[in-house]
Each structure stands twice: as structure tokens, then as C-alpha cells.
Amino acid sequence: EIAQFSNLSACILFIPALHLSQCYQQIIQIIMQEYKRNAALVRLYDAFSAATTLPKLVEICHQVMQNPVWFLDRTFHIISYSCPGKRRILFPEILKRKAEHLDHNPVIMNANENFPTRHLLAPIYEDGIPGGYLLVFEKDNLFSDAIDMNYAAKICNALESYKNSELLSYRSSPMEQFILNILSGNLTNSAAITQQFQNLSF
């Protein structure tokens, strides 16, 4: 039972003495998790002052979000990711349609036939237009919707203000995009792969 005071930033929690220890442990876990997430956010800010690589940045973002993170370019292709796997995560046309309704804010979407878990998509702006996207999958921990959207917004704002960020200035070469498409499982047709080999003289 919770008693709240409308004019104060506080609440009083009444629980049976039998459950006090369990409740205390849960509160400690929540506080520690928030501490870890905020500490990771500070590390992200600190990383901007050093020559930090994209894989390291996305790894720190994973720590902030407590779930696997992907950086996508403005056309929804993979730039970097924190949790490699065989799952095909990119459906550019679907993501593009979803991104049209973001209105500058992160959004959490339910699982569907293309995305087997709930996922969060957030735009990273560059001079007022989306220069890339943050994609997070609900895999390691369940989303606390408002809290996770808030952390995603903080990450995107940080990356947006980081003017020298590789993420926002990223322009992959045809060779890099070819390799990323193979690694992500986006390109699996043998004839198309052979043709790309010839085109790139690879």
C-alpha cells in the first residue's frame, strides 16, 4: 500500500514486516541498476573526449541500455553493434516506415514476425535531420518503457552533440557495406555475392 503526497516528491510504503527484507533487497537492486546505467552514461560522455572507436561506443551504450544495441546509418544499415548474432535484424523498409512516426522521440514497438522481441528505435539527429538511428532489442532485460526511452534519448542527444562522432559522419565504402551486409545476414544470395565480388574486384 502506497500513500503519496501530491505536493511532495516522496511516498510512504506500508508493507507487512514479513516482506520487509525482500522489499529492501528489491529496492537495493533497483538503485544499483540505476547507478550502473548512469555510470555507463558518464563513461559515454567521457568517451567523446578520447579517440573512441564505434565498437567501444556501442558497447558502452549496451551498458546504458542493459540490452543489445545497434547503430544504424540514415538508410537503416548496420554501422556497429554490441551483440553479434545470426539473427537478421534489418528490414530497412519496415524501419523506415516506423521512423516516419518517431517525431524526434524514441519509440518502443511490440514484437512481430520480423522482430521476435520488443524493440526500441530512436533517431540521432544531424543538423536537424536524422543522421542515424539507435536500435535496442529487449533481450537481456525487460524494458521499463519510460525509463528506457529516457536513456535512449540521452544517448541520442549525446551522440548528436558529439560533432566529431564517426557515427554521424559515417560514410561506408562499397567494400565496407558489402562486408557488413554479409556479416549481418542481409546478403545471402550466392549469385548476388559473386556479382558484388566482381564489381568490387575483391
Disulfide bonds with the S-S distance in Angstrom:
none
